[in-house]
Amino acid sequence: LKQVATHLTTNKRVPCLLKSCHVRRAELLNSLGTAPKFFKTDWRLVSGLGMGHVLGAGFVWHKTLGVPYLPGSSVKGLMRAWAEQWGGASSAEVKRLFGPRGEEAQTSPDTGSLIVFDAIPVGSVKLEVDIMNPHYAPYYKDNLKPPADYYSPRPIFFLTVAPGVEFSFALASRTRNNNDVESGFKLLTEALTTIGAGGKTAVGYGYFNPVVIPERT
């Protein structure tokens, strides 16, 4: 894992690939009448821990860029959860922005006004190796065994995005409604700074801070 982290951090092609990606995406967003907003990881970020992996802890990689990212579907789910549970948005507004749920979604072709793009890193990407150290592995496998302190710990190493890595988040409106995009970015900002994205948010992972003036080199 350390070799993977070092390789990504020192790979000089990665910033070039990301720059090309963001140039193309900026043109697309401009044609849709919108622009990205930028956020930096406040601490570590981990996404995809539950995915299958030979080392026991997964990680989400962009399939063409080879960098960690947050899928647009995950970002949309984060925004909707915040809007419904904490953000104070009305049910009508949530439905207009994100589309219907449940059985109604099966019969209605409406997918909501907002188009939510993947959140992609900007510039260089730094990874760090982290560790989980569960002490009760036998209890987790068999709840008839007690969660006793005499079990041996089972360290599990996993990759994380380091603090201070900048990501580009983008939204657009299918109906070209700028008010919907502004409402979406408001919900996104509140969600990223309050409940975080990805896994292990309960212990401080996945929180972001807005970047007012993106730093560029």
N, C-alpha and C positions, 0 to 999 in steps of 0.2 A: 504493500500500500504506500509506503514511503517512496518507493521508486516511481509509482504512478503519479504521486503528488509532485515529485521533483520534475518529472518529465513534462507534465502539463505546465508547470510554472516557468520552466526554462525553454520551452518550445517556442522558437521565434516565429513560427508560422501561424500560431494561434491568433495573435493580435491582428495579423493581416487578414485572416479568414473572417474574424469578427468585424473588422472595419468594412470589408466588402459586403458582409451580410447587412450591417446597419445602414450602409449607403443605399442598398436596394430597398430595404424596408422603409427608410425615410421617404423615398420616392413613392412607394405604395401608399404610405400613410398620408402624404401630401395630396395625392390624387383623391383620397377619401376625406380630405378636409380636416385632418387631425395631425397630431404630433406626439411622439413618445414622452414619457416622464421617467425620471431616473431616481433610483433609490439605492442606498448602500446597506450592506448587511451590518447590523449593529453588533452582532456577535457571530457565532457560527451558524451555518445553514446546512440542513441535511434533508434530502428528498429521496424517497424510494427505499427506505429502510426495510419495508415489508416485502420488497421484490426478491425473488429467488436468486441466490448467489452462492458460489462454492465456499465462500468464507463466512457465510451465515448472515451477512448484512448487505442489502442491496444499495444501489446508488443510481440516480437517473442521469443518463448521458444523452446529449443531443445526437441524433443518429447521423447527421451530416457534418456538424461542426466539431463533434467530439469534446464538448464542454458540458459542465453541469448547467441545468436550466430548470425552470418551472413551466410545465406544460400549460397552455392556455386553458385547458379544461380544469386544471387544478386551481388556477388563479380565479376563474369564473366561479368555481364552487366556493372558494374562500370569500369572494365578494358577496355572493348570495347568502351564505351563512351569516356573515356580519350584518347584512341588510335586514334579514328576517329576524335575527335573535337579539341584536344589540344596536343596530344602526338607526332604528326608529323609522325605517321606510314603511310606507303603507303597502298593503298586499297588492293594491292596484299598480303601484310604482314598481314593485318587485317583479310582477308579472310582465309589465311593459318592458322593463330592462332585460330580464333574463328568460322570459317565456314561462309557460305553465308547467306544473308538476304533475306527477302521478298519472292517473287515468286520462286526465285532460290532455296531457302531453302526448298520449298515444293517438288521440283522435284529432288534435289540432296541429296544423303545420307551422304555427307561429313559434319561432325560436327566440323571440325577444329582439329588442332594438340593438343591444350591444354585441359587437364582435370583440372578443378578448383574445389577444395574441399571446404567444409564448413569451415568457420573461427570459431574456438572453443577456449574458454578461457583456460588459463593455470593456474593451482593452484586455489587459492581462488578467488571468484567473489564478488565484492562489488556493491550494487545497491544504488541509491539515488532517492528520490522522488522530482520531479520537478513540475512546474506549468505553465500553459498557462492561460492568463487572458483576453480573448476577451471582448471588450467593446461594440461591435456593433452586438450582436446576432440577434436582430430583423431585421437588415439590411441584414445580411447574409441569413436569411430565406426568406425575401421578399425585393427584390431590389427596390420596389416602396417606401420603407421607407428610410429616410435619415440616413447616418452614423453619427448620432448626439452624442454629448458627454453627453446628459442627460440620456442615457440608463444605467442600472445597469450592472456592470461587471459580467461575468459568469466564475468563476475560474474552471479550469479543471486540475486535478492532474494526473500525469503519471510517470511511472518508467523509469529510465535511468541507464546505466552502468556508474559507477563512473570513474573519471580520474585515470590513472595509472594502469588500468587492462590490463594484457597481453593476447594477442590472438595469436594463431598459424594459419598461412596461409600456404596452401600447393598447389603446382602445379605439374603436371606431363605431359609428352608428350606421346600421343598414338603411335608415331613413334619412341620413345626413342631418340628424338633429343634434346640434352642438350642446343643447341643454342636457340631453341624455349622456353625452360623453363627459360633460363636467360633473354630472351627478355620479357617474361611474368612477371617475378619478377620485372624487371625494370619498366614496365608499372604499375604494382600493387603498387610499392613503390611511384612512382610519383602521382598516383591517390589518395592513402590514405593520403599523406602528403599535397596535393594541393587542391583537391575538396572534400575529405572526403567520408564517407560511411554512409548509413542509412538516417534518416530524419533530417530536420532542419539544414542542413549543411550551409545554407546561414547566420545563426546566430551563427556559431562556433561549432556546434555539429559534432561528427563523424570523427574528424581528428585523425590521428595516427602518432606515431614516431617510427622509426625502433629501435629494440633492437639488438645491436651488439653482446653482450654476454648475453644470457638469464639468468635472475636471478633465482636461484633455492634454495630451503631450504631443 
